[in-house]
Amino acid sequence: KAEDRPGAVVVRLYEAHGSTVVTWLQTSLPVKEAMLCDLLEQPAAQGHLPLEPQGVRLSFTPFRVLSILFILSQ
């Protein structure tokens, strides 16, 4: 659960193999909005991530940590 946002979940992902990767993150949660955030759960400058039928498209550089804030439908 997100620290200061009721109805939100933070997911943290890490690229551990030293590769550049493009992947999809899928969830069965009722996601209304998705955005990159920092470690303090503040929205990042890149803004919102588009929600597509196959999930959220993510791009990793080597050893990068990504934090994604999902705002859920009530």
mmCIF file of the N, C-alpha and C atoms, coordinates in Angstrom:
data_MODEL
# 
_entry.id   MODEL 
# 
loop_
_atom_site.group_PDB 
_atom_site.id 
_atom_site.type_symbol 
_atom_site.label_atom_id 
_atom_site.label_alt_id 
_atom_site.label_comp_id 
_atom_site.label_asym_id 
_atom_site.label_entity_id 
_atom_site.label_seq_id 
_atom_site.pdbx_PDB_ins_code 
_atom_site.Cartn_x 
_atom_site.Cartn_y 
_atom_site.Cartn_z 
_atom_site.occupancy 
_atom_site.B_iso_or_equiv 
_atom_site.pdbx_formal_charge 
_atom_site.auth_seq_id 
_atom_site.auth_comp_id 
_atom_site.auth_asym_id 
_atom_site.auth_atom_id 
_atom_site.pdbx_PDB_model_num 
ATOM 1   N N  . LYS A 1 1  ? 0.839   -1.186 0.000   1.00 0.00 ? 1  LYS A N  1 
ATOM 2   C CA . LYS A 1 1  ? 0.000   0.000  0.000   1.00 0.00 ? 1  LYS A CA 1 
ATOM 3   C C  . LYS A 1 1  ? 0.877   1.240  0.000   1.00 0.00 ? 1  LYS A C  1 
ATOM 4   N N  . ALA A 1 2  ? 0.377   2.260  -0.654  1.00 0.00 ? 2  ALA A N  1 
ATOM 5   C CA . ALA A 1 2  ? 1.091   3.533  -0.670  1.00 0.00 ? 2  ALA A CA 1 
ATOM 6   C C  . ALA A 1 2  ? 1.019   4.169  0.717   1.00 0.00 ? 2  ALA A C  1 
ATOM 7   N N  . GLU A 1 3  ? 2.074   4.850  1.086   1.00 0.00 ? 3  GLU A N  1 
ATOM 8   C CA . GLU A 1 3  ? 2.179   5.428  2.426   1.00 0.00 ? 3  GLU A CA 1 
ATOM 9   C C  . GLU A 1 3  ? 1.126   6.500  2.699   1.00 0.00 ? 3  GLU A C  1 
ATOM 10  N N  . ASP A 1 4  ? 0.970   7.473  1.798   1.00 0.00 ? 4  ASP A N  1 
ATOM 11  C CA . ASP A 1 4  ? 0.105   8.627  2.059   1.00 0.00 ? 4  ASP A CA 1 
ATOM 12  C C  . ASP A 1 4  ? -1.107  8.733  1.135   1.00 0.00 ? 4  ASP A C  1 
ATOM 13  N N  . ARG A 1 5  ? -1.369  7.703  0.350   1.00 0.00 ? 5  ARG A N  1 
ATOM 14  C CA . ARG A 1 5  ? -2.487  7.766  -0.599  1.00 0.00 ? 5  ARG A CA 1 
ATOM 15  C C  . ARG A 1 5  ? -3.397  6.563  -0.396  1.00 0.00 ? 5  ARG A C  1 
ATOM 16  N N  . PRO A 1 6  ? -4.546  6.776  0.217   1.00 0.00 ? 6  PRO A N  1 
ATOM 17  C CA . PRO A 1 6  ? -5.485  5.657  0.329   1.00 0.00 ? 6  PRO A CA 1 
ATOM 18  C C  . PRO A 1 6  ? -5.954  5.248  -1.068  1.00 0.00 ? 6  PRO A C  1 
ATOM 19  N N  . GLY A 1 7  ? -6.127  3.979  -1.274  1.00 0.00 ? 7  GLY A N  1 
ATOM 20  C CA . GLY A 1 7  ? -6.570  3.500  -2.582  1.00 0.00 ? 7  GLY A CA 1 
ATOM 21  C C  . GLY A 1 7  ? -5.469  3.459  -3.614  1.00 0.00 ? 7  GLY A C  1 
ATOM 22  N N  . ALA A 1 8  ? -4.212  3.392  -3.164  1.00 0.00 ? 8  ALA A N  1 
ATOM 23  C CA . ALA A 1 8  ? -3.080  3.331  -4.101  1.00 0.00 ? 8  ALA A CA 1 
ATOM 24  C C  . ALA A 1 8  ? -2.098  2.246  -3.646  1.00 0.00 ? 8  ALA A C  1 
ATOM 25  N N  . VAL A 1 9  ? -1.378  1.702  -4.621  1.00 0.00 ? 9  VAL A N  1 
ATOM 26  C CA . VAL A 1 9  ? -0.379  0.664  -4.373  1.00 0.00 ? 9  VAL A CA 1 
ATOM 27  C C  . VAL A 1 9  ? 0.904   1.075  -5.078  1.00 0.00 ? 9  VAL A C  1 
ATOM 28  N N  . VAL A 1 10 ? 2.036   0.867  -4.410  1.00 0.00 ? 10 VAL A N  1 
ATOM 29  C CA . VAL A 1 10 ? 3.345   1.122  -5.026  1.00 0.00 ? 10 VAL A CA 1 
ATOM 30  C C  . VAL A 1 10 ? 4.006   -0.222 -5.319  1.00 0.00 ? 10 VAL A C  1 
ATOM 31  N N  . VAL A 1 11 ? 4.496   -0.368 -6.541  1.00 0.00 ? 11 VAL A N  1 
ATOM 32  C CA . VAL A 1 11 ? 5.227   -1.564 -6.947  1.00 0.00 ? 11 VAL A CA 1 
ATOM 33  C C  . VAL A 1 11 ? 6.640   -1.132 -7.291  1.00 0.00 ? 11 VAL A C  1 
ATOM 34  N N  . ARG A 1 12 ? 7.624   -1.816 -6.707  1.00 0.00 ? 12 ARG A N  1 
ATOM 35  C CA . ARG A 1 12 ? 9.030   -1.513 -7.002  1.00 0.00 ? 12 ARG A CA 1 
ATOM 36  C C  . ARG A 1 12 ? 9.647   -2.701 -7.732  1.00 0.00 ? 12 ARG A C  1 
ATOM 37  N N  . LEU A 1 13 ? 10.304  -2.403 -8.835  1.00 0.00 ? 13 LEU A N  1 
ATOM 38  C CA . LEU A 1 13 ? 10.927  -3.422 -9.670  1.00 0.00 ? 13 LEU A CA 1 
ATOM 39  C C  . LEU A 1 13 ? 12.395  -3.082 -9.868  1.00 0.00 ? 13 LEU A C  1 
ATOM 40  N N  . TYR A 1 14 ? 13.220  -4.121 -10.046 1.00 0.00 ? 14 TYR A N  1 
ATOM 41  C CA . TYR A 1 14 ? 14.666  -3.939 -10.160 1.00 0.00 ? 14 TYR A CA 1 
ATOM 42  C C  . TYR A 1 14 ? 15.202  -4.804 -11.283 1.00 0.00 ? 14 TYR A C  1 
ATOM 43  N N  . GLU A 1 15 ? 16.020  -4.231 -12.142 1.00 0.00 ? 15 GLU A N  1 
ATOM 44  C CA . GLU A 1 15 ? 16.674  -4.991 -13.213 1.00 0.00 ? 15 GLU A CA 1 
ATOM 45  C C  . GLU A 1 15 ? 18.002  -5.500 -12.648 1.00 0.00 ? 15 GLU A C  1 
ATOM 46  N N  . ALA A 1 16 ? 18.127  -6.798 -12.443 1.00 0.00 ? 16 ALA A N  1 
ATOM 47  C CA . ALA A 1 16 ? 19.261  -7.376 -11.720 1.00 0.00 ? 16 ALA A CA 1 
ATOM 48  C C  . ALA A 1 16 ? 20.310  -8.056 -12.598 1.00 0.00 ? 16 ALA A C  1 
ATOM 49  N N  . HIS A 1 17 ? 20.120  -8.094 -13.910 1.00 0.00 ? 17 HIS A N  1 
ATOM 50  C CA . HIS A 1 17 ? 21.047  -8.840 -14.764 1.00 0.00 ? 17 HIS A CA 1 
ATOM 51  C C  . HIS A 1 17 ? 21.983  -7.964 -15.588 1.00 0.00 ? 17 HIS A C  1 
ATOM 52  N N  . GLY A 1 18 ? 21.890  -6.664 -15.436 1.00 0.00 ? 18 GLY A N  1 
ATOM 53  C CA . GLY A 1 18 ? 22.775  -5.767 -16.175 1.00 0.00 ? 18 GLY A CA 1 
ATOM 54  C C  . GLY A 1 18 ? 22.394  -5.590 -17.629 1.00 0.00 ? 18 GLY A C  1 
ATOM 55  N N  . SER A 1 19 ? 21.123  -5.723 -17.951 1.00 0.00 ? 19 SER A N  1 
ATOM 56  C CA . SER A 1 19 ? 20.653  -5.626 -19.331 1.00 0.00 ? 19 SER A CA 1 
ATOM 57  C C  . SER A 1 19 ? 19.687  -4.457 -19.489 1.00 0.00 ? 19 SER A C  1 
ATOM 58  N N  . THR A 1 20 ? 19.539  -4.004 -20.718 1.00 0.00 ? 20 THR A N  1 
ATOM 59  C CA . THR A 1 20 ? 18.469  -3.070 -21.047 1.00 0.00 ? 20 THR A CA 1 
ATOM 60  C C  . THR A 1 20 ? 17.271  -3.919 -21.423 1.00 0.00 ? 20 THR A C  1 
ATOM 61  N N  . VAL A 1 21 ? 16.124  -3.634 -20.815 1.00 0.00 ? 21 VAL A N  1 
ATOM 62  C CA . VAL A 1 21 ? 14.952  -4.498 -20.964 1.00 0.00 ? 21 VAL A CA 1 
ATOM 63  C C  . VAL A 1 21 ? 13.709  -3.655 -21.217 1.00 0.00 ? 21 VAL A C  1 
ATOM 64  N N  . VAL A 1 22 ? 12.863  -4.128 -22.111 1.00 0.00 ? 22 VAL A N  1 
ATOM 65  C CA . VAL A 1 22 ? 11.518  -3.587 -22.291 1.00 0.00 ? 22 VAL A CA 1 
ATOM 66  C C  . VAL A 1 22 ? 10.569  -4.727 -21.961 1.00 0.00 ? 22 VAL A C  1 
ATOM 67  N N  . THR A 1 23 ? 9.611   -4.457 -21.078 1.00 0.00 ? 23 THR A N  1 
ATOM 68  C CA . THR A 1 23 ? 8.693   -5.507 -20.637 1.00 0.00 ? 23 THR A CA 1 
ATOM 69  C C  . THR A 1 23 ? 7.328   -4.920 -20.330 1.00 0.00 ? 23 THR A C  1 
ATOM 70  N N  . TRP A 1 24 ? 6.390   -5.784 -20.046 1.00 0.00 ? 24 TRP A N  1 
ATOM 71  C CA . TRP A 1 24 ? 5.025   -5.389 -19.687 1.00 0.00 ? 24 TRP A CA 1 
ATOM 72  C C  . TRP A 1 24 ? 4.735   -5.856 -18.275 1.00 0.00 ? 24 TRP A C  1 
ATOM 73  N N  . LEU A 1 25 ? 4.048   -5.015 -17.509 1.00 0.00 ? 25 LEU A N  1 
ATOM 74  C CA . LEU A 1 25 ? 3.587   -5.380 -16.174 1.00 0.00 ? 25 LEU A CA 1 
ATOM 75  C C  . LEU A 1 25 ? 2.075   -5.455 -16.222 1.00 0.00 ? 25 LEU A C  1 
ATOM 76  N N  . GLN A 1 26 ? 1.539   -6.631 -15.878 1.00 0.00 ? 26 GLN A N  1 
ATOM 77  C CA . GLN A 1 26 ? 0.099   -6.840 -15.867 1.00 0.00 ? 26 GLN A CA 1 
ATOM 78  C C  . GLN A 1 26 ? -0.367  -7.071 -14.444 1.00 0.00 ? 26 GLN A C  1 
ATOM 79  N N  . THR A 1 27 ? -1.586  -6.664 -14.146 1.00 0.00 ? 27 THR A N  1 
ATOM 80  C CA . THR A 1 27 ? -2.171  -6.878 -12.834 1.00 0.00 ? 27 THR A CA 1 
ATOM 81  C C  . THR A 1 27 ? -3.675  -7.098 -12.972 1.00 0.00 ? 27 THR A C  1 
ATOM 82  N N  . SER A 1 28 ? -4.228  -7.796 -12.002 1.00 0.00 ? 28 SER A N  1 
ATOM 83  C CA . SER A 1 28 ? -5.680  -7.973 -11.974 1.00 0.00 ? 28 SER A CA 1 
ATOM 84  C C  . SER A 1 28 ? -6.346  -6.925 -11.086 1.00 0.00 ? 28 SER A C  1 
ATOM 85  N N  . LEU A 1 29 ? -5.554  -6.027 -10.498 1.00 0.00 ? 29 LEU A N  1 
ATOM 86  C CA . LEU A 1 29 ? -6.108  -4.945 -9.687  1.00 0.00 ? 29 LEU A CA 1 
ATOM 87  C C  . LEU A 1 29 ? -6.878  -3.966 -10.575 1.00 0.00 ? 29 LEU A C  1 
ATOM 88  N N  . PRO A 1 30 ? -7.890  -3.300 -10.030 1.00 0.00 ? 30 PRO A N  1 
ATOM 89  C CA . PRO A 1 30 ? -8.656  -2.333 -10.820 1.00 0.00 ? 30 PRO A CA 1 
ATOM 90  C C  . PRO A 1 30 ? -7.916  -0.990 -10.922 1.00 0.00 ? 30 PRO A C  1 
ATOM 91  N N  . VAL A 1 31 ? -6.912  -0.937 -11.783 1.00 0.00 ? 31 VAL A N  1 
ATOM 92  C CA . VAL A 1 31 ? -6.054  0.246  -11.900 1.00 0.00 ? 31 VAL A CA 1 
ATOM 93  C C  . VAL A 1 31 ? -6.760  1.328  -12.710 1.00 0.00 ? 31 VAL A C  1 
ATOM 94  N N  . LYS A 1 32 ? -6.827  2.516  -12.136 1.00 0.00 ? 32 LYS A N  1 
ATOM 95  C CA . LYS A 1 32 ? -7.418  3.682  -12.803 1.00 0.00 ? 32 LYS A CA 1 
ATOM 96  C C  . LYS A 1 32 ? -6.333  4.538  -13.446 1.00 0.00 ? 32 LYS A C  1 
ATOM 97  N N  . GLU A 1 33 ? -5.154  4.568  -12.802 1.00 0.00 ? 33 GLU A N  1 
ATOM 98  C CA . GLU A 1 33 ? -4.066  5.441  -13.241 1.00 0.00 ? 33 GLU A CA 1 
ATOM 99  C C  . GLU A 1 33 ? -2.739  4.823  -12.807 1.00 0.00 ? 33 GLU A C  1 
ATOM 100 N N  . ALA A 1 34 ? -1.700  4.978  -13.633 1.00 0.00 ? 34 ALA A N  1 
ATOM 101 C CA . ALA A 1 34 ? -0.365  4.482  -13.296 1.00 0.00 ? 34 ALA A CA 1 
ATOM 102 C C  . ALA A 1 34 ? 0.657   5.569  -13.600 1.00 0.00 ? 34 ALA A C  1 
ATOM 103 N N  . MET A 1 35 ? 1.625   5.725  -12.702 1.00 0.00 ? 35 MET A N  1 
ATOM 104 C CA . MET A 1 35 ? 2.673   6.724  -12.920 1.00 0.00 ? 35 MET A CA 1 
ATOM 105 C C  . MET A 1 35 ? 3.961   6.291  -12.253 1.00 0.00 ? 35 MET A C  1 
ATOM 106 N N  . LEU A 1 36 ? 5.069   6.721  -12.825 1.00 0.00 ? 36 LEU A N  1 
ATOM 107 C CA . LEU A 1 36 ? 6.354   6.503  -12.177 1.00 0.00 ? 36 LEU A CA 1 
ATOM 108 C C  . LEU A 1 36 ? 6.445   7.420  -10.971 1.00 0.00 ? 36 LEU A C  1 
ATOM 109 N N  . CYS A 1 37 ? 7.093   6.942  -9.919  1.00 0.00 ? 37 CYS A N  1 
ATOM 110 C CA . CYS A 1 37 ? 7.292   7.770  -8.742  1.00 0.00 ? 37 CYS A CA 1 
ATOM 111 C C  . CYS A 1 37 ? 8.697   7.551  -8.196  1.00 0.00 ? 37 CYS A C  1 
ATOM 112 N N  . ASP A 1 38 ? 9.111   8.428  -7.289  1.00 0.00 ? 38 ASP A N  1 
ATOM 113 C CA . ASP A 1 38 ? 10.419  8.272  -6.674  1.00 0.00 ? 38 ASP A CA 1 
ATOM 114 C C  . ASP A 1 38 ? 10.294  7.387  -5.434  1.00 0.00 ? 38 ASP A C  1 
ATOM 115 N N  . LEU A 1 39 ? 11.385  7.211  -4.720  1.00 0.00 ? 39 LEU A N  1 
ATOM 116 C CA . LEU A 1 39 ? 11.370  6.338  -3.545  1.00 0.00 ? 39 LEU A CA 1 
ATOM 117 C C  . LEU A 1 39 ? 10.503  6.880  -2.414  1.00 0.00 ? 39 LEU A C  1 
ATOM 118 N N  . LEU A 1 40 ? 10.189  8.182  -2.446  1.00 0.00 ? 40 LEU A N  1 
ATOM 119 C CA . LEU A 1 40 ? 9.303   8.779  -1.448  1.00 0.00 ? 40 LEU A CA 1 
ATOM 120 C C  . LEU A 1 40 ? 7.852   8.801  -1.922  1.00 0.00 ? 40 LEU A C  1 
ATOM 121 N N  . GLU A 1 41 ? 7.591   8.132  -3.031  1.00 0.00 ? 41 GLU A N  1 
ATOM 122 C CA . GLU A 1 41 ? 6.261   7.981  -3.620  1.00 0.00 ? 41 GLU A CA 1 
ATOM 123 C C  . GLU A 1 41 ? 5.683   9.275  -4.185  1.00 0.00 ? 41 GLU A C  1 
ATOM 124 N N  . GLN A 1 42 ? 6.563   10.204 -4.565  1.00 0.00 ? 42 GLN A N  1 
ATOM 125 C CA . GLN A 1 42 ? 6.147   11.439 -5.234  1.00 0.00 ? 42 GLN A CA 1 
ATOM 126 C C  . GLN A 1 42 ? 6.185   11.195 -6.741  1.00 0.00 ? 42 GLN A C  1 
ATOM 127 N N  . PRO A 1 43 ? 5.171   11.627 -7.483  1.00 0.00 ? 43 PRO A N  1 
ATOM 128 C CA . PRO A 1 43 ? 5.173   11.402 -8.934  1.00 0.00 ? 43 PRO A CA 1 
ATOM 129 C C  . PRO A 1 43 ? 6.433   11.966 -9.592  1.00 0.00 ? 43 PRO A C  1 
ATOM 130 N N  . ALA A 1 44 ? 6.974   11.211 -10.531 1.00 0.00 ? 44 ALA A N  1 
ATOM 131 C CA . ALA A 1 44 ? 8.191   11.609 -11.239 1.00 0.00 ? 44 ALA A CA 1 
ATOM 132 C C  . ALA A 1 44 ? 7.843   12.587 -12.361 1.00 0.00 ? 44 ALA A C  1 
ATOM 133 N N  . ALA A 1 45 ? 8.859   13.276 -12.851 1.00 0.00 ? 45 ALA A N  1 
ATOM 134 C CA . ALA A 1 45 ? 8.674   14.274 -13.906 1.00 0.00 ? 45 ALA A CA 1 
ATOM 135 C C  . ALA A 1 45 ? 8.139   13.661 -15.203 1.00 0.00 ? 45 ALA A C  1 
ATOM 136 N N  . GLN A 1 46 ? 8.409   12.376 -15.442 1.00 0.00 ? 46 GLN A N  1 
ATOM 137 C CA . GLN A 1 46 ? 7.941   11.725 -16.676 1.00 0.00 ? 46 GLN A CA 1 
ATOM 138 C C  . GLN A 1 46 ? 6.434   11.627 -16.745 1.00 0.00 ? 46 GLN A C  1 
ATOM 139 N N  . GLY A 1 47 ? 5.762   11.728 -15.606 1.00 0.00 ? 47 GLY A N  1 
ATOM 140 C CA . GLY A 1 47 ? 4.306   11.727 -15.599 1.00 0.00 ? 47 GLY A CA 1 
ATOM 141 C C  . GLY A 1 47 ? 3.696   10.350 -15.667 1.00 0.00 ? 47 GLY A C  1 
ATOM 142 N N  . HIS A 1 48 ? 2.523   10.303 -16.254 1.00 0.00 ? 48 HIS A N  1 
ATOM 143 C CA . HIS A 1 48 ? 1.700   9.098  -16.254 1.00 0.00 ? 48 HIS A CA 1 
ATOM 144 C C  . HIS A 1 48 ? 2.191   8.059  -17.256 1.00 0.00 ? 48 HIS A C  1 
ATOM 145 N N  . LEU A 1 49 ? 1.917   6.806  -16.930 1.00 0.00 ? 49 LEU A N  1 
ATOM 146 C CA . LEU A 1 49 ? 2.183   5.696  -17.835 1.00 0.00 ? 49 LEU A CA 1 
ATOM 147 C C  . LEU A 1 49 ? 0.868   5.297  -18.495 1.00 0.00 ? 49 LEU A C  1 
ATOM 148 N N  . PRO A 1 50 ? 0.865   5.134  -19.798 1.00 0.00 ? 50 PRO A N  1 
ATOM 149 C CA . PRO A 1 50 ? -0.386  4.742  -20.463 1.00 0.00 ? 50 PRO A CA 1 
ATOM 150 C C  . PRO A 1 50 ? -0.797  3.322  -20.061 1.00 0.00 ? 50 PRO A C  1 
ATOM 151 N N  . LEU A 1 51 ? -2.071  3.151  -19.768 1.00 0.00 ? 51 LEU A N  1 
ATOM 152 C CA . LEU A 1 51 ? -2.620  1.825  -19.480 1.00 0.00 ? 51 LEU A CA 1 
ATOM 153 C C  . LEU A 1 51 ? -3.092  1.228  -20.793 1.00 0.00 ? 51 LEU A C  1 
ATOM 154 N N  . GLU A 1 52 ? -2.556  0.079  -21.133 1.00 0.00 ? 52 GLU A N  1 
ATOM 155 C CA . GLU A 1 52 ? -2.910  -0.586 -22.379 1.00 0.00 ? 52 GLU A CA 1 
ATOM 156 C C  . GLU A 1 52 ? -3.514  -1.948 -22.052 1.00 0.00 ? 52 GLU A C  1 
ATOM 157 N N  . PRO A 1 53 ? -4.191  -2.587 -23.005 1.00 0.00 ? 53 PRO A N  1 
ATOM 158 C CA . PRO A 1 53 ? -4.811  -3.889 -22.721 1.00 0.00 ? 53 PRO A CA 1 
ATOM 159 C C  . PRO A 1 53 ? -3.821  -4.933 -22.191 1.00 0.00 ? 53 PRO A C  1 
ATOM 160 N N  . GLN A 1 54 ? -2.576  -4.869 -22.628 1.00 0.00 ? 54 GLN A N  1 
ATOM 161 C CA . GLN A 1 54 ? -1.580  -5.845 -22.167 1.00 0.00 ? 54 GLN A CA 1 
ATOM 162 C C  . GLN A 1 54 ? -0.861  -5.388 -20.896 1.00 0.00 ? 54 GLN A C  1 
ATOM 163 N N  . GLY A 1 55 ? -1.252  -4.269 -20.318 1.00 0.00 ? 55 GLY A N  1 
ATOM 164 C CA . GLY A 1 55 ? -0.667  -3.791 -19.064 1.00 0.00 ? 55 GLY A CA 1 
ATOM 165 C C  . GLY A 1 55 ? 0.037   -2.460 -19.241 1.00 0.00 ? 55 GLY A C  1 
ATOM 166 N N  . VAL A 1 56 ? 1.094   -2.280 -18.450 1.00 0.00 ? 56 VAL A N  1 
ATOM 167 C CA . VAL A 1 56 ? 1.906   -1.064 -18.492 1.00 0.00 ? 56 VAL A CA 1 
ATOM 168 C C  . VAL A 1 56 ? 3.264   -1.433 -19.085 1.00 0.00 ? 56 VAL A C  1 
ATOM 169 N N  . ARG A 1 57 ? 3.679   -0.707 -20.101 1.00 0.00 ? 57 ARG A N  1 
ATOM 170 C CA . ARG A 1 57 ? 4.970   -0.962 -20.755 1.00 0.00 ? 57 ARG A CA 1 
ATOM 171 C C  . ARG A 1 57 ? 6.066   -0.256 -19.965 1.00 0.00 ? 57 ARG A C  1 
ATOM 172 N N  . LEU A 1 58 ? 7.119   -1.010 -19.612 1.00 0.00 ? 58 LEU A N  1 
ATOM 173 C CA . LEU A 1 58 ? 8.225   -0.472 -18.832 1.00 0.00 ? 58 LEU A CA 1 
ATOM 174 C C  . LEU A 1 58 ? 9.539   -0.704 -19.546 1.00 0.00 ? 58 LEU A C  1 
ATOM 175 N N  . SER A 1 59 ? 10.449  0.227  -19.373 1.00 0.00 ? 59 SER A N  1 
ATOM 176 C CA . SER A 1 59 ? 11.775  0.129  -19.961 1.00 0.00 ? 59 SER A CA 1 
ATOM 177 C C  . SER A 1 59 ? 12.809  0.300  -18.848 1.00 0.00 ? 59 SER A C  1 
ATOM 178 N N  . PHE A 1 60 ? 13.708  -0.667 -18.741 1.00 0.00 ? 60 PHE A N  1 
ATOM 179 C CA . PHE A 1 60 ? 14.750  -0.650 -17.719 1.00 0.00 ? 60 PHE A CA 1 
ATOM 180 C C  . PHE A 1 60 ? 16.119  -0.479 -18.347 1.00 0.00 ? 60 PHE A C  1 
ATOM 181 N N  . THR A 1 61 ? 16.971  0.270  -17.692 1.00 0.00 ? 61 THR A N  1 
ATOM 182 C CA . THR A 1 61 ? 18.397  0.270  -18.004 1.00 0.00 ? 61 THR A CA 1 
ATOM 183 C C  . THR A 1 61 ? 19.071  -0.615 -16.957 1.00 0.00 ? 61 THR A C  1 
ATOM 184 N N  . PRO A 1 62 ? 20.333  -0.991 -17.168 1.00 0.00 ? 62 PRO A N  1 
ATOM 185 C CA . PRO A 1 62 ? 20.989  -1.922 -16.240 1.00 0.00 ? 62 PRO A CA 1 
ATOM 186 C C  . PRO A 1 62 ? 20.933  -1.456 -14.783 1.00 0.00 ? 62 PRO A C  1 
ATOM 187 N N  . PHE A 1 63 ? 20.523  -2.389 -13.925 1.00 0.00 ? 63 PHE A N  1 
ATOM 188 C CA . PHE A 1 63 ? 20.492  -2.235 -12.464 1.00 0.00 ? 63 PHE A CA 1 
ATOM 189 C C  . PHE A 1 63 ? 19.590  -1.100 -11.981 1.00 0.00 ? 63 PHE A C  1 
ATOM 190 N N  . ARG A 1 64 ? 18.622  -0.729 -12.761 1.00 0.00 ? 64 ARG A N  1 
ATOM 191 C CA . ARG A 1 64 ? 17.716  0.363  -12.405 1.00 0.00 ? 64 ARG A CA 1 
ATOM 192 C C  . ARG A 1 64 ? 16.566  -0.128 -11.520 1.00 0.00 ? 64 ARG A C  1 
ATOM 193 N N  . VAL A 1 65 ? 16.168  0.710  -10.581 1.00 0.00 ? 65 VAL A N  1 
ATOM 194 C CA . VAL A 1 65 ? 14.983  0.472  -9.759  1.00 0.00 ? 65 VAL A CA 1 
ATOM 195 C C  . VAL A 1 65 ? 13.864  1.364  -10.300 1.00 0.00 ? 65 VAL A C  1 
ATOM 196 N N  . LEU A 1 66 ? 12.712  0.767  -10.574 1.00 0.00 ? 66 LEU A N  1 
ATOM 197 C CA . LEU A 1 66 ? 11.534  1.534  -10.987 1.00 0.00 ? 66 LEU A CA 1 
ATOM 198 C C  . LEU A 1 66 ? 10.480  1.409  -9.905  1.00 0.00 ? 66 LEU A C  1 
ATOM 199 N N  . SER A 1 67 ? 9.871   2.529  -9.547  1.00 0.00 ? 67 SER A N  1 
ATOM 200 C CA . SER A 1 67 ? 8.751   2.547  -8.622  1.00 0.00 ? 67 SER A CA 1 
ATOM 201 C C  . SER A 1 67 ? 7.540   3.033  -9.403  1.00 0.00 ? 67 SER A C  1 
ATOM 202 N N  . ILE A 1 68 ? 6.467   2.249  -9.358  1.00 0.00 ? 68 ILE A N  1 
ATOM 203 C CA . ILE A 1 68 ? 5.250   2.599  -10.067 1.00 0.00 ? 68 ILE A CA 1 
ATOM 204 C C  . ILE A 1 68 ? 4.124   2.755  -9.056  1.00 0.00 ? 68 ILE A C  1 
ATOM 205 N N  . LEU A 1 69 ? 3.435   3.873  -9.143  1.00 0.00 ? 69 LEU A N  1 
ATOM 206 C CA . LEU A 1 69 ? 2.300   4.166  -8.272  1.00 0.00 ? 69 LEU A CA 1 
ATOM 207 C C  . LEU A 1 69 ? 1.033   3.861  -9.048  1.00 0.00 ? 69 LEU A C  1 
ATOM 208 N N  . PHE A 1 70 ? 0.252   2.911  -8.545  1.00 0.00 ? 70 PHE A N  1 
ATOM 209 C CA . PHE A 1 70 ? -1.030  2.559  -9.152  1.00 0.00 ? 70 PHE A CA 1 
ATOM 210 C C  . PHE A 1 70 ? -2.142  3.161  -8.309  1.00 0.00 ? 70 PHE A C  1 
ATOM 211 N N  . ILE A 1 71 ? -2.969  4.000  -8.928  1.00 0.00 ? 71 ILE A N  1 
ATOM 212 C CA . ILE A 1 71 ? -4.161  4.534  -8.292  1.00 0.00 ? 71 ILE A CA 1 
ATOM 213 C C  . ILE A 1 71 ? -5.299  3.584  -8.667  1.00 0.00 ? 71 ILE A C  1 
ATOM 214 N N  . LEU A 1 72 ? -5.981  3.063  -7.670  1.00 0.00 ? 72 LEU A N  1 
ATOM 215 C CA . LEU A 1 72 ? -7.012  2.051  -7.911  1.00 0.00 ? 72 LEU A CA 1 
ATOM 216 C C  . LEU A 1 72 ? -8.396  2.671  -7.980  1.00 0.00 ? 72 LEU A C  1 
ATOM 217 N N  . SER A 1 73 ? -9.272  2.052  -8.773  1.00 0.00 ? 73 SER A N  1 
ATOM 218 C CA . SER A 1 73 ? -10.678 2.449  -8.821  1.00 0.00 ? 73 SER A CA 1 
ATOM 219 C C  . SER A 1 73 ? -11.330 2.033  -7.513  1.00 0.00 ? 73 SER A C  1 
ATOM 220 N N  . GLN A 1 74 ? -12.238 2.836  -7.043  1.00 0.00 ? 74 GLN A N  1 
ATOM 221 C CA . GLN A 1 74 ? -12.915 2.523  -5.768  1.00 0.00 ? 74 GLN A CA 1 
ATOM 222 C C  . GLN A 1 74 ? -14.087 1.625  -5.984  1.00 0.00 ? 74 GLN A C  1 
# 
